[in-house]
Amino acid sequence: MPDTRLLRSLTLARGDLDRAAERRDDLEWLDSVWQDPATRVLLVHHGRALVTGDAALAFVPPADAAYDGVRVLLAVEDGRAFVALLVDATVEPWEGADGTRWEGLREVGAALGDRDAGLLVMAVALANWHATHPRCPRCGVVTVPAQAGWSRTCPADSSQHFPRSDPAVIVLVSDDADRALLGRRAEWPEGWYSTLAGFVEAGESAEMTVLRELAEESGIVVDRLDYLGSQPWPFPSSLMLGYRARLAAGSPEARPDGVEITEVRWFTREEMRAGCESGAVRIPPRVSIARRLVEHWYGAELPGSWPRS
């Protein structure tokens, strides 16, 4: 029987932050925050932020954040505000000072502390939304950031628009021998494997999506489904819903669809560990919920980490 305990401390689902939503319409307070030298500003440029040598976010006071861009209130901690400045994409990148460097969530997310991971996930998700949804979907007019960067308002029809999250399921399937089924996408090199996943379609529950995606991508049928946890994946706007599933008796043999998935493979724990140790098998990095699902099945952390670039 699979372990159905919830996944804990997912890399991009950390940081019990006070988002101070009640302050987002307080323009006077927001102005005072930007004048306060104690305010910590996180500069975000093309999905990256400045990080120190010991893997912590590098903040600057408002006076040092003299760039065009959207200001987003991220959180308040001990009376001090944390604000992201989503620097306009047309601004040329600049070198970090004092040993800092530009890093994205994929590269540094697993190394950040809980608070910094939570702040950067928020900032990157909002940066992606503002960059890709600049116009009113009703009339096409350019919208204006509002509510401390958490919405956009159309000046023509006064409609409000909010950041979106696209739900997607991600599933580790095991059989009666407790082997794990992983797949390789068409664009991935040989040796790369991950759990099967797909977006929730209109009019579909998450559980219906699991059954459909598994049938479409691998041809199998499952008879047990256990929800384990969720993690934001702001590339650009997904919310990953993690599941364990059990192969049903009499299920068709697993086979790739030949379009999205070009290979599926059942792994024993011994095969998984040996493959990861040798590098013959490469699984997603620790920042992803896919890695956590594989390790949840395996029962411990697996060796090796490989960027997929």
ChimeraX attribute file (.defattr): number of C-alpha atoms within 10 A of each C-alpha:
attribute: neighborCount
match mode: 1-to-1
recipient: residues
	/A:1	9
	/A:2	16
	/A:3	11
	/A:4	15
	/A:5	11
	/A:6	14
	/A:7	17
	/A:8	12
	/A:9	13
	/A:10	17
	/A:11	23
	/A:12	27
	/A:13	18
	/A:14	19
	/A:15	16
	/A:16	10
	/A:17	15
	/A:18	12
	/A:19	17
	/A:20	13
	/A:21	15
	/A:22	8
	/A:23	16
	/A:24	19
	/A:25	12
	/A:26	12
	/A:27	13
	/A:28	9
	/A:29	12
	/A:30	20
	/A:31	10
	/A:32	11
	/A:33	19
	/A:34	19
	/A:35	13
	/A:36	15
	/A:37	15
	/A:38	15
	/A:39	21
	/A:40	21
	/A:41	25
	/A:42	28
	/A:43	25
	/A:44	24
	/A:45	24
	/A:46	18
	/A:47	24
	/A:48	21
	/A:49	26
	/A:50	24
	/A:51	21
	/A:52	18
	/A:53	12
	/A:54	9
	/A:55	18
	/A:56	18
	/A:57	25
	/A:58	21
	/A:59	20
	/A:60	17
	/A:61	17
	/A:62	19
	/A:63	12
	/A:64	11
	/A:65	18
	/A:66	9
	/A:67	12
	/A:68	13
	/A:69	19
	/A:70	20
	/A:71	24
	/A:72	26
	/A:73	25
	/A:74	26
	/A:75	21
	/A:76	18
	/A:77	12
	/A:78	6
	/A:79	9
	/A:80	14
	/A:81	21
	/A:82	21
	/A:83	28
	/A:84	28
	/A:85	23
	/A:86	28
	/A:87	23
	/A:88	16
	/A:89	14
	/A:90	10
	/A:91	12
	/A:92	8
	/A:93	11
	/A:94	9
	/A:95	10
	/A:96	14
	/A:97	10
	/A:98	9
	/A:99	10
	/A:100	18
	/A:101	18
	/A:102	22
	/A:103	19
	/A:104	18
	/A:105	22
	/A:106	17
	/A:107	14
	/A:108	18
	/A:109	23
	/A:110	18
	/A:111	16
	/A:112	20
	/A:113	15
	/A:114	18
	/A:115	16
	/A:116	19
	/A:117	23
	/A:118	21
	/A:119	23
	/A:120	24
	/A:121	22
	/A:122	20
	/A:123	27
	/A:124	26
	/A:125	21
	/A:126	27
	/A:127	29
	/A:128	18
	/A:129	20
	/A:130	22
	/A:131	13
	/A:132	10
	/A:133	16
	/A:134	17
	/A:135	18
	/A:136	21
	/A:137	13
	/A:138	10
	/A:139	11
	/A:140	11
	/A:141	15
	/A:142	16
	/A:143	22
	/A:144	18
	/A:145	20
	/A:146	20
	/A:147	20
	/A:148	20
	/A:149	23
	/A:150	19
	/A:151	19
	/A:152	24
	/A:153	21
	/A:154	22
	/A:155	13
	/A:156	13
	/A:157	11
	/A:158	11
	/A:159	14
	/A:160	15
	/A:161	19
	/A:162	17
	/A:163	16
	/A:164	14
	/A:165	16
	/A:166	15
	/A:167	19
	/A:168	21
	/A:169	23
	/A:170	25
	/A:171	29
	/A:172	22
	/A:173	28
	/A:174	23
	/A:175	17
	/A:176	10
	/A:177	7
	/A:178	18
	/A:179	19
	/A:180	23
	/A:181	23
	/A:182	22
	/A:183	22
	/A:184	22
	/A:185	20
	/A:186	13
	/A:187	11
	/A:188	13
	/A:189	11
	/A:190	13
	/A:191	14
	/A:192	20
	/A:193	21
	/A:194	21
	/A:195	23
	/A:196	23
	/A:197	22
	/A:198	20
	/A:199	19
	/A:200	20
	/A:201	13
	/A:202	6
	/A:203	6
	/A:204	11
	/A:205	11
	/A:206	19
	/A:207	15
	/A:208	13
	/A:209	19
	/A:210	27
	/A:211	17
	/A:212	17
	/A:213	20
	/A:214	22
	/A:215	18
	/A:216	16
	/A:217	24
	/A:218	24
	/A:219	17
	/A:220	21
	/A:221	22
	/A:222	19
	/A:223	11
	/A:224	13
	/A:225	19
	/A:226	17
	/A:227	18
	/A:228	18
	/A:229	18
	/A:230	22
	/A:231	19
	/A:232	24
	/A:233	24
	/A:234	23
	/A:235	13
	/A:236	18
	/A:237	18
	/A:238	18
	/A:239	19
	/A:240	25
	/A:241	24
	/A:242	25
	/A:243	25
	/A:244	22
	/A:245	23
	/A:246	20
	/A:247	21
	/A:248	15
	/A:249	11
	/A:250	9
	/A:251	12
	/A:252	13
	/A:253	9
	/A:254	19
	/A:255	18
	/A:256	21
	/A:257	15
	/A:258	12
	/A:259	11
	/A:260	14
	/A:261	19
	/A:262	17
	/A:263	22
	/A:264	21
	/A:265	15
	/A:266	17
	/A:267	16
	/A:268	15
	/A:269	17
	/A:270	10
	/A:271	13
	/A:272	21
	/A:273	18
	/A:274	15
	/A:275	18
	/A:276	17
	/A:277	14
	/A:278	11
	/A:279	16
	/A:280	12
	/A:281	17
	/A:282	23
	/A:283	27
	/A:284	20
	/A:285	18
	/A:286	24
	/A:287	19
	/A:288	20
	/A:289	27
	/A:290	23
	/A:291	18
	/A:292	23
	/A:293	23
	/A:294	26
	/A:295	15
	/A:296	20
	/A:297	19
	/A:298	18
	/A:299	11
	/A:300	10
	/A:301	13
	/A:302	18
	/A:303	15
	/A:304	17
	/A:305	14
	/A:306	12
	/A:307	11
	/A:308	12
	/A:309	4
